[in-house]
Amino acid sequence: MASFRVVVFLCIIYATLMSVVSSQSIAPAPAPTSDGTTIDQAVACLLMLFALVLTYIIH
């Protein structure tokens, strides 16, 4: 009966330690610094500026 208690005690300690070890997760990857929207907005801005200059020159 004493060996059964020892086995149960060791199982509880093992389960507790395994839950602590498995709860540590790897840090997520950092967010991308540029997802392309900034580049798209810059291109759109330059095209609008070009259209404005072209319209000014034509008139």
C-alpha distance matrix in Angstrom:
0.0 3.8 5.5 5.2 6.6 8.9 10.1 10.8 12.5 14.4 15.5 16.8 18.7 20.0 21.2 22.9 24.6 25.8 27.3 29.1 30.4 31.6 33.3 35.9 38.8 41.9 45.0 47.4 50.7 53.6 56.1 59.2 62.1 64.7 64.0 67.7 68.8 70.5 72.4 73.4 74.7 76.7 78.3 79.2 80.7 82.8 84.0 85.0 86.8 88.6 89.6 90.9 93.0 94.3 95.3 97.1 98.9 100.1 101.5
3.8 0.0 3.8 5.4 5.2 6.3 8.7 9.9 10.5 12.3 14.2 15.4 16.6 18.2 20.0 21.2 22.6 24.2 25.9 27.3 28.6 30.1 31.8 34.2 37.2 40.3 43.3 45.9 49.2 52.0 54.6 57.8 60.5 63.3 62.8 66.5 67.7 69.2 71.1 72.3 73.5 75.4 77.1 78.1 79.4 81.5 82.9 83.9 85.6 87.4 88.5 89.8 91.7 93.2 94.3 95.9 97.7 99.0 100.4
5.5 3.8 0.0 3.8 5.4 5.0 6.2 8.6 9.7 10.4 12.2 14.2 15.2 16.2 18.1 19.9 20.9 22.1 24.2 25.8 26.6 28.0 30.1 32.3 35.2 38.1 41.3 43.9 47.0 50.0 52.7 55.7 58.5 61.2 60.8 64.4 65.8 67.3 69.1 70.3 71.6 73.4 75.0 76.1 77.6 79.5 80.9 82.0 83.7 85.4 86.6 88.0 89.8 91.2 92.4 94.1 95.8 97.0 98.6
5.2 5.4 3.8 0.0 3.8 5.4 5.1 6.2 8.5 9.8 10.5 12.3 14.3 15.1 16.4 18.3 19.9 20.8 22.5 24.5 25.5 26.6 28.5 31.1 33.8 36.9 40.1 42.4 45.7 48.6 51.1 54.2 57.1 59.7 59.0 62.7 63.9 65.6 67.4 68.4 69.8 71.7 73.3 74.2 75.8 77.8 79.0 80.1 81.9 83.6 84.7 86.1 88.1 89.3 90.4 92.2 94.0 95.1 96.6
6.6 5.2 5.4 3.8 0.0 3.8 5.4 5.1 6.0 8.5 9.7 10.5 12.3 14.0 15.2 16.5 18.3 19.7 21.1 22.7 24.2 25.5 27.1 29.6 32.6 35.8 38.8 41.3 44.6 47.4 49.9 53.1 55.9 58.6 58.1 61.8 62.9 64.4 66.4 67.5 68.7 70.6 72.3 73.2 74.6 76.7 78.1 79.0 80.7 82.6 83.7 84.9 86.9 88.3 89.4 91.0 92.9 94.1 95.5
8.9 6.3 5.0 5.4 3.8 0.0 3.8 5.5 5.0 6.1 8.5 9.9 10.6 12.0 14.1 15.3 16.4 18.1 20.0 21.2 22.3 24.0 25.8 28.0 31.1 34.1 37.1 39.8 43.0 45.8 48.5 51.6 54.3 57.1 56.8 60.5 61.8 63.1 65.0 66.3 67.6 69.3 71.1 72.1 73.5 75.5 76.9 77.9 79.6 81.4 82.6 83.8 85.7 87.2 88.3 89.9 91.7 93.0 94.5
10.1 8.7 6.2 5.1 5.4 3.8 0.0 3.8 5.4 5.1 6.1 8.6 9.9 10.3 12.1 14.1 15.2 16.1 18.2 20.0 20.7 22.0 24.1 26.4 29.2 32.2 35.4 37.9 41.0 44.0 46.6 49.6 52.5 55.1 54.6 58.3 59.6 61.2 63.0 64.1 65.5 67.3 68.9 70.0 71.5 73.4 74.7 75.9 77.6 79.3 80.4 81.8 83.7 85.0 86.2 87.9 89.7 90.9 92.4
10.8 9.9 8.6 6.2 5.1 5.5 3.8 0.0 3.8 5.5 5.0 6.2 8.7 9.7 10.4 12.3 14.2 15.2 16.5 18.5 19.9 20.8 22.5 25.2 28.0 31.2 34.3 36.6 39.9 42.8 45.3 48.4 51.3 53.9 53.3 56.9 58.1 59.7 61.6 62.7 63.9 65.9 67.5 68.4 69.9 72.0 73.3 74.2 76.0 77.8 78.9 80.2 82.2 83.5 84.6 86.3 88.1 89.3 90.7
12.5 10.5 9.7 8.5 6.0 5.0 5.4 3.8 0.0 3.8 5.4 5.2 6.3 8.6 10.0 10.7 12.4 14.2 15.6 16.9 18.5 20.0 21.4 23.8 27.0 30.2 33.0 35.7 39.0 41.7 44.3 47.5 50.2 53.0 52.6 56.3 57.4 58.8 60.9 62.1 63.2 65.0 66.9 67.8 69.1 71.2 72.6 73.6 75.2 77.1 78.3 79.4 81.4 82.9 83.9 85.5 87.4 88.7 90.1
14.4 12.3 10.4 9.8 8.5 6.1 5.1 5.5 3.8 0.0 3.8 5.4 5.1 6.0 8.5 9.8 10.5 12.0 14.2 15.4 16.3 18.0 19.9 22.0 25.0 28.0 31.1 33.8 36.9 39.7 42.5 45.6 48.3 51.1 50.8 54.5 55.8 57.2 59.0 60.4 61.6 63.3 65.1 66.2 67.5 69.5 70.9 72.0 73.6 75.4 76.7 77.9 79.8 81.2 82.4 84.0 85.8 87.1 88.6
15.5 14.2 12.2 10.5 9.7 8.5 6.1 5.0 5.4 3.8 0.0 3.8 5.5 5.0 6.0 8.5 9.8 10.3 12.2 14.2 15.1 16.1 18.1 20.6 23.3 26.4 29.6 32.0 35.2 38.1 40.7 43.8 46.7 49.3 48.7 52.4 53.6 55.2 57.0 58.2 59.5 61.4 63.0 64.0 65.5 67.5 68.8 69.9 71.6 73.3 74.5 75.8 77.7 79.1 80.2 81.9 83.7 84.9 86.4
16.8 15.4 14.2 12.3 10.5 9.9 8.6 6.2 5.2 5.4 3.8 0.0 3.8 5.4 5.1 6.1 8.6 9.9 10.7 12.5 14.3 15.3 16.6 19.3 22.3 25.6 28.4 30.9 34.3 37.0 39.5 42.7 45.5 48.2 47.7 51.4 52.4 53.9 56.0 57.1 58.2 60.1 61.9 62.8 64.1 66.3 67.6 68.5 70.2 72.1 73.2 74.4 76.4 77.9 78.9 80.5 82.4 83.7 85.0
18.7 16.6 15.2 14.3 12.3 10.6 9.9 8.7 6.3 5.1 5.5 3.8 0.0 3.8 5.5 5.1 6.1 8.5 10.0 10.7 12.3 14.2 15.5 17.7 20.9 24.1 26.8 29.6 32.9 35.5 38.2 41.5 44.1 46.9 46.7 50.5 51.6 52.9 54.9 56.3 57.3 59.0 60.9 62.0 63.2 65.2 66.8 67.7 69.3 71.2 72.4 73.6 75.4 77.0 78.2 79.6 81.5 82.9 84.3
20.0 18.2 16.2 15.1 14.0 12.0 10.3 9.7 8.6 6.0 5.0 5.4 3.8 0.0 3.8 5.5 5.2 6.1 8.6 10.0 10.5 12.0 14.2 16.2 19.1 22.1 25.2 27.8 31.0 33.8 36.6 39.6 42.4 45.1 44.8 48.5 49.9 51.2 53.1 54.4 55.7 57.4 59.1 60.3 61.6 63.5 65.0 66.1 67.7 69.4 70.7 72.0 73.8 75.2 76.5 78.1 79.8 81.2 82.7
21.2 20.0 18.1 16.4 15.2 14.1 12.1 10.4 10.0 8.5 6.0 5.1 5.5 3.8 0.0 3.8 5.5 5.1 6.2 8.7 9.9 10.4 12.2 14.9 17.6 20.9 23.9 26.2 29.5 32.4 34.8 38.0 40.8 43.4 42.9 46.6 47.8 49.3 51.2 52.4 53.6 55.5 57.2 58.1 59.5 61.6 62.9 64.0 65.7 67.5 68.6 69.9 71.8 73.2 74.3 76.0 77.8 79.0 80.5
22.9 21.2 19.9 18.3 16.5 15.3 14.1 12.3 10.7 9.8 8.5 6.1 5.1 5.5 3.8 0.0 3.8 5.5 5.3 6.4 8.8 10.1 10.8 13.4 16.6 20.0 22.6 25.2 28.6 31.1 33.7 37.0 39.6 42.4 42.1 45.8 46.9 48.2 50.3 51.6 52.6 54.4 56.3 57.2 58.4 60.6 62.1 62.9 64.5 66.5 67.7 68.8 70.7 72.3 73.3 74.8 76.7 78.1 79.4
24.6 22.6 20.9 19.9 18.3 16.4 15.2 14.2 12.4 10.5 9.8 8.6 6.1 5.2 5.5 3.8 0.0 3.8 5.5 5.1 6.2 8.6 10.0 11.7 15.0 18.0 20.8 23.7 26.9 29.5 32.3 35.5 38.1 41.0 40.9 44.6 45.9 47.0 49.0 50.5 51.6 53.2 55.1 56.3 57.4 59.4 61.0 62.0 63.4 65.3 66.7 67.8 69.6 71.2 72.4 73.9 75.6 77.1 78.6
25.8 24.2 22.1 20.8 19.7 18.1 16.1 15.2 14.2 12.0 10.3 9.9 8.5 6.1 5.1 5.5 3.8 0.0 3.8 5.4 5.1 6.0 8.4 10.4 13.1 16.1 19.3 21.8 25.0 27.9 30.6 33.6 36.4 39.1 38.8 42.5 43.8 45.2 47.0 48.4 49.7 51.3 53.0 54.2 55.6 57.5 58.9 60.1 61.6 63.4 64.7 66.0 67.8 69.2 70.5 72.1 73.8 75.1 76.6
27.3 25.9 24.2 22.5 21.1 20.0 18.2 16.5 15.6 14.2 12.2 10.7 10.0 8.6 6.2 5.3 5.5 3.8 0.0 3.8 5.5 5.2 6.0 9.1 11.7 15.2 17.9 20.3 23.7 26.4 28.8 32.1 34.9 37.5 37.1 40.8 41.9 43.3 45.3 46.5 47.6 49.5 51.3 52.2 53.5 55.6 57.1 58.0 59.7 61.5 62.7 63.9 65.8 67.3 68.4 70.0 71.8 73.1 74.5
29.1 27.3 25.8 24.5 22.7 21.2 20.0 18.5 16.9 15.4 14.2 12.5 10.7 10.0 8.7 6.4 5.1 5.4 3.8 0.0 3.8 5.6 5.3 7.2 10.6 13.9 16.3 19.1 22.6 24.9 27.6 30.9 33.4 36.3 36.3 40.0 41.1 42.2 44.4 45.8 46.8 48.4 50.4 51.5 52.6 54.6 56.3 57.2 58.6 60.6 61.9 63.0 64.8 66.4 67.6 69.0 70.8 72.3 73.7
30.4 28.6 26.6 25.5 24.2 22.3 20.7 19.9 18.5 16.3 15.1 14.3 12.3 10.5 9.9 8.8 6.2 5.1 5.5 3.8 0.0 3.8 5.5 6.0 9.0 11.9 14.8 17.7 20.8 23.5 26.4 29.5 32.1 35.0 35.0 38.7 40.1 41.2 43.0 44.6 45.8 47.3 49.1 50.4 51.6 53.4 55.1 56.3 57.6 59.4 60.9 62.1 63.8 65.3 66.7 68.1 69.8 71.3 72.8
31.6 30.1 28.0 26.6 25.5 24.0 22.0 20.8 20.0 18.0 16.1 15.3 14.2 12.0 10.4 10.1 8.6 6.0 5.2 5.6 3.8 0.0 3.8 5.4 7.3 10.5 13.6 15.9 19.1 22.1 24.7 27.7 30.6 33.2 32.8 36.5 37.9 39.3 41.1 42.4 43.7 45.4 47.1 48.3 49.6 51.5 53.0 54.1 55.7 57.4 58.7 60.0 61.8 63.2 64.5 66.1 67.8 69.1 70.7
33.3 31.8 30.1 28.5 27.1 25.8 24.1 22.5 21.4 19.9 18.1 16.6 15.5 14.2 12.2 10.8 10.0 8.4 6.0 5.3 5.5 3.8 0.0 3.8 6.1 9.8 12.1 14.4 17.9 20.5 22.9 26.2 28.9 31.6 31.3 35.0 36.1 37.4 39.5 40.8 41.8 43.6 45.5 46.5 47.7 49.8 51.3 52.2 53.8 55.7 56.9 58.1 60.0 61.5 62.6 64.1 66.0 67.4 68.7
35.9 34.2 32.3 31.1 29.6 28.0 26.4 25.2 23.8 22.0 20.6 19.3 17.7 16.2 14.9 13.4 11.7 10.4 9.1 7.2 6.0 5.4 3.8 0.0 3.8 6.9 9.2 12.1 15.4 17.9 20.7 23.9 26.4 29.3 29.4 33.1 34.4 35.4 37.4 39.0 40.0 41.5 43.5 44.7 45.8 47.7 49.4 50.5 51.8 53.7 55.1 56.3 58.0 59.6 60.9 62.3 64.0 65.5 67.0
38.8 37.2 35.2 33.8 32.6 31.1 29.2 28.0 27.0 25.0 23.3 22.3 20.9 19.1 17.6 16.6 15.0 13.1 11.7 10.6 9.0 7.3 6.1 3.8 0.0 3.8 6.4 8.7 12.1 14.8 17.5 20.6 23.3 26.1 25.9 29.7 31.0 32.2 34.1 35.6 36.8 38.3 40.1 41.4 42.6 44.5 46.1 47.2 48.7 50.4 51.8 53.1 54.8 56.3 57.6 59.1 60.8 62.2 63.8
41.9 40.3 38.1 36.9 35.8 34.1 32.2 31.2 30.2 28.0 26.4 25.6 24.1 22.1 20.9 20.0 18.0 16.1 15.2 13.9 11.9 10.5 9.8 6.9 3.8 0.0 3.8 6.4 9.0 12.0 15.0 17.8 20.5 23.3 23.4 27.0 28.7 29.7 31.3 33.1 34.4 35.7 37.5 39.0 40.2 41.8 43.5 44.8 46.1 47.8 49.4 50.7 52.2 53.7 55.2 56.7 58.2 59.7 61.4
45.0 43.3 41.3 40.1 38.8 37.1 35.4 34.3 33.0 31.1 29.6 28.4 26.8 25.2 23.9 22.6 20.8 19.3 17.9 16.3 14.8 13.6 12.1 9.2 6.4 3.8 0.0 3.8 6.6 8.7 11.8 14.9 17.3 20.3 20.7 24.4 25.9 26.6 28.4 30.3 31.4 32.6 34.6 36.1 37.1 38.8 40.6 41.8 43.0 44.8 46.4 47.6 49.1 50.7 52.2 53.5 55.1 56.8 58.3
47.4 45.9 43.9 42.4 41.3 39.8 37.9 36.6 35.7 33.8 32.0 30.9 29.6 27.8 26.2 25.2 23.7 21.8 20.3 19.1 17.7 15.9 14.4 12.1 8.7 6.4 3.8 0.0 3.8 6.4 8.8 11.8 14.7 17.3 17.3 21.0 22.5 23.5 25.3 26.9 28.2 29.6 31.4 32.8 34.0 35.7 37.4 38.6 40.0 41.7 43.2 44.4 46.1 47.6 49.0 50.5 52.1 53.6 55.2
50.7 49.2 47.0 45.7 44.6 43.0 41.0 39.9 39.0 36.9 35.2 34.3 32.9 31.0 29.5 28.6 26.9 25.0 23.7 22.6 20.8 19.1 17.9 15.4 12.1 9.0 6.6 3.8 0.0 3.8 6.5 8.8 11.7 14.3 14.5 18.1 20.0 20.8 22.3 24.2 25.6 26.8 28.5 30.1 31.3 32.8 34.5 36.0 37.2 38.8 40.4 41.8 43.3 44.7 46.3 47.8 49.2 50.7 52.5
53.6 52.0 50.0 48.6 47.4 45.8 44.0 42.8 41.7 39.7 38.1 37.0 35.5 33.8 32.4 31.1 29.5 27.9 26.4 24.9 23.5 22.1 20.5 17.9 14.8 12.0 8.7 6.4 3.8 0.0 3.8 6.4 8.6 11.7 12.6 16.2 17.7 18.1 19.9 22.0 23.0 24.0 26.1 27.7 28.5 30.1 32.1 33.4 34.4 36.2 37.9 39.1 40.5 42.1 43.7 45.0 46.5 48.2 49.8
56.1 54.6 52.7 51.1 49.9 48.5 46.6 45.3 44.3 42.5 40.7 39.5 38.2 36.6 34.8 33.7 32.3 30.6 28.8 27.6 26.4 24.7 22.9 20.7 17.5 15.0 11.8 8.8 6.5 3.8 0.0 3.8 6.3 8.8 9.3 13.0 14.2 14.8 16.8 18.6 19.6 20.9 22.9 24.3 25.2 27.0 28.9 30.0 31.2 33.0 34.6 35.8 37.3 39.0 40.4 41.7 43.4 45.0 46.5
59.2 57.8 55.7 54.2 53.1 51.6 49.6 48.4 47.5 45.6 43.8 42.7 41.5 39.6 38.0 37.0 35.5 33.6 32.1 30.9 29.5 27.7 26.2 23.9 20.6 17.8 14.9 11.8 8.8 6.4 3.8 0.0 3.8 5.5 6.3 9.8 11.6 12.1 13.6 15.7 17.0 18.0 19.8 21.5 22.6 24.1 25.8 27.3 28.5 30.0 31.7 33.1 34.5 36.0 37.6 39.0 40.4 42.0 43.8
62.1 60.5 58.5 57.1 55.9 54.3 52.5 51.3 50.2 48.3 46.7 45.5 44.1 42.4 40.8 39.6 38.1 36.4 34.9 33.4 32.1 30.6 28.9 26.4 23.3 20.5 17.3 14.7 11.7 8.6 6.3 3.8 0.0 3.8 6.7 9.3 10.8 10.1 11.8 14.4 15.2 15.7 17.9 19.8 20.4 21.7 24.0 25.3 26.1 27.8 29.8 30.8 32.0 33.8 35.5 36.6 38.0 39.9 41.5
64.7 63.3 61.2 59.7 58.6 57.1 55.1 53.9 53.0 51.1 49.3 48.2 46.9 45.1 43.4 42.4 41.0 39.1 37.5 36.3 35.0 33.2 31.6 29.3 26.1 23.3 20.3 17.3 14.3 11.7 8.8 5.5 3.8 0.0 3.8 5.6 7.4 6.9 8.2 10.7 11.9 12.5 14.4 16.3 17.2 18.6 20.5 22.0 23.0 24.6 26.4 27.7 29.0 30.5 32.2 33.6 34.9 36.6 38.4
64.0 62.8 60.8 59.0 58.1 56.8 54.6 53.3 52.6 50.8 48.7 47.7 46.7 44.8 42.9 42.1 40.9 38.8 37.1 36.3 35.0 32.8 31.3 29.4 25.9 23.4 20.7 17.3 14.5 12.6 9.3 6.3 6.7 3.8 0.0 3.8 5.7 7.3 8.4 9.7 11.5 13.0 14.3 15.7 17.3 18.9 20.2 21.7 23.3 24.7 26.1 27.7 29.3 30.5 32.0 33.7 35.1 36.4 38.2
67.7 66.5 64.4 62.7 61.8 60.5 58.3 56.9 56.3 54.5 52.4 51.4 50.5 48.5 46.6 45.8 44.6 42.5 40.8 40.0 38.7 36.5 35.0 33.1 29.7 27.0 24.4 21.0 18.1 16.2 13.0 9.8 9.3 5.6 3.8 0.0 3.8 5.5 5.2 6.2 8.7 10.0 10.7 12.3 14.2 15.5 16.6 18.4 20.0 21.1 22.6 24.4 25.9 26.9 28.5 30.4 31.6 32.9 34.8
68.8 67.7 65.8 63.9 62.9 61.8 59.6 58.1 57.4 55.8 53.6 52.4 51.6 49.9 47.8 46.9 45.9 43.8 41.9 41.1 40.1 37.9 36.1 34.4 31.0 28.7 25.9 22.5 20.0 17.7 14.2 11.6 10.8 7.4 5.7 3.8 0.0 3.8 5.4 4.9 6.1 8.6 9.8 10.4 12.1 14.2 15.2 16.3 18.2 19.8 20.8 22.3 24.3 25.5 26.7 28.4 30.1 31.3 32.9
70.5 69.2 67.3 65.6 64.4 63.1 61.2 59.7 58.8 57.2 55.2 53.9 52.9 51.2 49.3 48.2 47.0 45.2 43.3 42.2 41.2 39.3 37.4 35.4 32.2 29.7 26.6 23.5 20.8 18.1 14.8 12.1 10.1 6.9 7.3 5.5 3.8 0.0 3.8 5.4 5.1 6.2 8.7 9.9 10.5 12.4 14.3 15.3 16.5 18.4 19.9 21.0 22.6 24.2 25.6 27.0 28.6 30.2 31.7
72.4 71.1 69.1 67.4 66.4 65.0 63.0 61.6 60.9 59.0 57.0 56.0 54.9 53.1 51.2 50.3 49.0 47.0 45.3 44.4 43.0 41.1 39.5 37.4 34.1 31.3 28.4 25.3 22.3 19.9 16.8 13.6 11.8 8.2 8.4 5.2 5.4 3.8 0.0 3.8 5.4 5.1 6.2 8.6 9.8 10.7 12.4 14.2 15.3 16.5 18.4 19.9 21.1 22.4 24.2 25.8 27.0 28.5 30.4
73.4 72.3 70.3 68.4 67.5 66.3 64.1 62.7 62.1 60.4 58.2 57.1 56.3 54.4 52.4 51.6 50.5 48.4 46.5 45.8 44.6 42.4 40.8 39.0 35.6 33.1 30.3 26.9 24.2 22.0 18.6 15.7 14.4 10.7 9.7 6.2 4.9 5.4 3.8 0.0 3.8 5.5 5.2 6.2 8.6 10.0 10.6 12.3 14.2 15.3 16.5 18.3 20.0 20.9 22.4 24.3 25.7 26.8 28.7
74.7 73.5 71.6 69.8 68.7 67.6 65.5 63.9 63.2 61.6 59.5 58.2 57.3 55.7 53.6 52.6 51.6 49.7 47.6 46.8 45.8 43.7 41.8 40.0 36.8 34.4 31.4 28.2 25.6 23.0 19.6 17.0 15.2 11.9 11.5 8.7 6.1 5.1 5.4 3.8 0.0 3.8 5.5 5.0 6.1 8.6 9.8 10.5 12.2 14.1 15.2 16.4 18.3 19.8 20.9 22.5 24.3 25.6 27.0
76.7 75.4 73.4 71.7 70.6 69.3 67.3 65.9 65.0 63.3 61.4 60.1 59.0 57.4 55.5 54.4 53.2 51.3 49.5 48.4 47.3 45.4 43.6 41.5 38.3 35.7 32.6 29.6 26.8 24.0 20.9 18.0 15.7 12.5 13.0 10.0 8.6 6.2 5.1 5.5 3.8 0.0 3.8 5.4 5.0 6.2 8.6 9.9 10.5 12.2 14.2 15.3 16.5 18.2 19.8 21.1 22.5 24.3 25.9
78.3 77.1 75.0 73.3 72.3 71.1 68.9 67.5 66.9 65.1 63.0 61.9 60.9 59.1 57.2 56.3 55.1 53.0 51.3 50.4 49.1 47.1 45.5 43.5 40.1 37.5 34.6 31.4 28.5 26.1 22.9 19.8 17.9 14.4 14.3 10.7 9.8 8.7 6.2 5.2 5.5 3.8 0.0 3.8 5.4 5.2 6.2 8.6 9.8 10.5 12.2 14.2 15.3 16.3 18.2 19.9 21.0 22.3 24.4
79.2 78.1 76.1 74.2 73.2 72.1 70.0 68.4 67.8 66.2 64.0 62.8 62.0 60.3 58.1 57.2 56.3 54.2 52.2 51.5 50.4 48.3 46.5 44.7 41.4 39.0 36.1 32.8 30.1 27.7 24.3 21.5 19.8 16.3 15.7 12.3 10.4 9.9 8.6 6.2 5.0 5.4 3.8 0.0 3.8 5.5 5.1 6.2 8.6 9.8 10.5 12.2 14.3 15.1 16.3 18.3 19.9 20.9 22.6
80.7 79.4 77.6 75.8 74.6 73.5 71.5 69.9 69.1 67.5 65.5 64.1 63.2 61.6 59.5 58.4 57.4 55.6 53.5 52.6 51.6 49.6 47.7 45.8 42.6 40.2 37.1 34.0 31.3 28.5 25.2 22.6 20.4 17.2 17.3 14.2 12.1 10.5 9.8 8.6 6.1 5.0 5.4 3.8 0.0 3.8 5.5 5.1 6.2 8.6 9.8 10.5 12.3 14.1 15.3 16.5 18.4 20.0 21.3
82.8 81.5 79.5 77.8 76.7 75.5 73.4 72.0 71.2 69.5 67.5 66.3 65.2 63.5 61.6 60.6 59.4 57.5 55.6 54.6 53.4 51.5 49.8 47.7 44.5 41.8 38.8 35.7 32.8 30.1 27.0 24.1 21.7 18.6 18.9 15.5 14.2 12.4 10.7 10.0 8.6 6.2 5.2 5.5 3.8 0.0 3.8 5.4 5.0 6.1 8.5 9.8 10.5 12.1 14.1 15.2 16.4 18.2 20.0
84.0 82.9 80.9 79.0 78.1 76.9 74.7 73.3 72.6 70.9 68.8 67.6 66.8 65.0 62.9 62.1 61.0 58.9 57.1 56.3 55.1 53.0 51.3 49.4 46.1 43.5 40.6 37.4 34.5 32.1 28.9 25.8 24.0 20.5 20.2 16.6 15.2 14.3 12.4 10.6 9.8 8.6 6.2 5.1 5.5 3.8 0.0 3.8 5.4 5.0 6.1 8.6 9.9 10.3 12.1 14.1 15.2 16.3 18.3
85.0 83.9 82.0 80.1 79.0 77.9 75.9 74.2 73.6 72.0 69.9 68.5 67.7 66.1 64.0 62.9 62.0 60.1 58.0 57.2 56.3 54.1 52.2 50.5 47.2 44.8 41.8 38.6 36.0 33.4 30.0 27.3 25.3 22.0 21.7 18.4 16.3 15.3 14.2 12.3 10.5 9.9 8.6 6.2 5.1 5.4 3.8 0.0 3.8 5.4 5.0 6.1 8.6 9.8 10.4 12.2 14.2 15.3 16.6
86.8 85.6 83.7 81.9 80.7 79.6 77.6 76.0 75.2 73.6 71.6 70.2 69.3 67.7 65.7 64.5 63.4 61.6 59.7 58.6 57.6 55.7 53.8 51.8 48.7 46.1 43.0 40.0 37.2 34.4 31.2 28.5 26.1 23.0 23.3 20.0 18.2 16.5 15.3 14.2 12.2 10.5 9.8 8.6 6.2 5.0 5.4 3.8 0.0 3.8 5.4 5.0 6.2 8.5 9.8 10.6 12.3 14.3 15.6
88.6 87.4 85.4 83.6 82.6 81.4 79.3 77.8 77.1 75.4 73.3 72.1 71.2 69.4 67.5 66.5 65.3 63.4 61.5 60.6 59.4 57.4 55.7 53.7 50.4 47.8 44.8 41.7 38.8 36.2 33.0 30.0 27.8 24.6 24.7 21.1 19.8 18.4 16.5 15.3 14.1 12.2 10.5 9.8 8.6 6.1 5.0 5.4 3.8 0.0 3.8 5.4 5.2 6.0 8.5 9.8 10.5 12.2 14.3
89.6 88.5 86.6 84.7 83.7 82.6 80.4 78.9 78.3 76.7 74.5 73.2 72.4 70.7 68.6 67.7 66.7 64.7 62.7 61.9 60.9 58.7 56.9 55.1 51.8 49.4 46.4 43.2 40.4 37.9 34.6 31.7 29.8 26.4 26.1 22.6 20.8 19.9 18.4 16.5 15.2 14.2 12.2 10.5 9.8 8.5 6.1 5.0 5.4 3.8 0.0 3.8 5.5 5.1 6.0 8.5 9.8 10.5 12.3
90.9 89.8 88.0 86.1 84.9 83.8 81.8 80.2 79.4 77.9 75.8 74.4 73.6 72.0 69.9 68.8 67.8 66.0 63.9 63.0 62.1 60.0 58.1 56.3 53.1 50.7 47.6 44.4 41.8 39.1 35.8 33.1 30.8 27.7 27.7 24.4 22.3 21.0 19.9 18.3 16.4 15.3 14.2 12.2 10.5 9.8 8.6 6.1 5.0 5.4 3.8 0.0 3.8 5.5 5.1 6.2 8.7 10.0 10.8
93.0 91.7 89.8 88.1 86.9 85.7 83.7 82.2 81.4 79.8 77.7 76.4 75.4 73.8 71.8 70.7 69.6 67.8 65.8 64.8 63.8 61.8 60.0 58.0 54.8 52.2 49.1 46.1 43.3 40.5 37.3 34.5 32.0 29.0 29.3 25.9 24.3 22.6 21.1 20.0 18.3 16.5 15.3 14.3 12.3 10.5 9.9 8.6 6.2 5.2 5.5 3.8 0.0 3.8 5.4 5.0 6.2 8.7 10.1
94.3 93.2 91.2 89.3 88.3 87.2 85.0 83.5 82.9 81.2 79.1 77.9 77.0 75.2 73.2 72.3 71.2 69.2 67.3 66.4 65.3 63.2 61.5 59.6 56.3 53.7 50.7 47.6 44.7 42.1 39.0 36.0 33.8 30.5 30.5 26.9 25.5 24.2 22.4 20.9 19.8 18.2 16.3 15.1 14.1 12.1 10.3 9.8 8.5 6.0 5.1 5.5 3.8 0.0 3.8 5.4 5.1 6.2 8.7
95.3 94.3 92.4 90.4 89.4 88.3 86.2 84.6 83.9 82.4 80.2 78.9 78.2 76.5 74.3 73.3 72.4 70.5 68.4 67.6 66.7 64.5 62.6 60.9 57.6 55.2 52.2 49.0 46.3 43.7 40.4 37.6 35.5 32.2 32.0 28.5 26.7 25.6 24.2 22.4 20.9 19.8 18.2 16.3 15.3 14.1 12.1 10.4 9.8 8.5 6.0 5.1 5.4 3.8 0.0 3.8 5.5 5.2 6.3
97.1 95.9 94.1 92.2 91.0 89.9 87.9 86.3 85.5 84.0 81.9 80.5 79.6 78.1 76.0 74.8 73.9 72.1 70.0 69.0 68.1 66.1 64.1 62.3 59.1 56.7 53.5 50.5 47.8 45.0 41.7 39.0 36.6 33.6 33.7 30.4 28.4 27.0 25.8 24.3 22.5 21.1 19.9 18.3 16.5 15.2 14.1 12.2 10.6 9.8 8.5 6.2 5.0 5.4 3.8 0.0 3.8 5.6 5.4
98.9 97.7 95.8 94.0 92.9 91.7 89.7 88.1 87.4 85.8 83.7 82.4 81.5 79.8 77.8 76.7 75.6 73.8 71.8 70.8 69.8 67.8 66.0 64.0 60.8 58.2 55.1 52.1 49.2 46.5 43.4 40.4 38.0 34.9 35.1 31.6 30.1 28.6 27.0 25.7 24.3 22.5 21.0 19.9 18.4 16.4 15.2 14.2 12.3 10.5 9.8 8.7 6.2 5.1 5.5 3.8 0.0 3.8 5.5
100.1 99.0 97.0 95.1 94.1 93.0 90.9 89.3 88.7 87.1 84.9 83.7 82.9 81.2 79.0 78.1 77.1 75.1 73.1 72.3 71.3 69.1 67.4 65.5 62.2 59.7 56.8 53.6 50.7 48.2 45.0 42.0 39.9 36.6 36.4 32.9 31.3 30.2 28.5 26.8 25.6 24.3 22.3 20.9 20.0 18.2 16.3 15.3 14.3 12.2 10.5 10.0 8.7 6.2 5.2 5.6 3.8 0.0 3.8
101.5 100.4 98.6 96.6 95.5 94.5 92.4 90.7 90.1 88.6 86.4 85.0 84.3 82.7 80.5 79.4 78.6 76.6 74.5 73.7 72.8 70.7 68.7 67.0 63.8 61.4 58.3 55.2 52.5 49.8 46.5 43.8 41.5 38.4 38.2 34.8 32.9 31.7 30.4 28.7 27.0 25.9 24.4 22.6 21.3 20.0 18.3 16.6 15.6 14.3 12.3 10.8 10.1 8.7 6.3 5.4 5.5 3.8 0.0
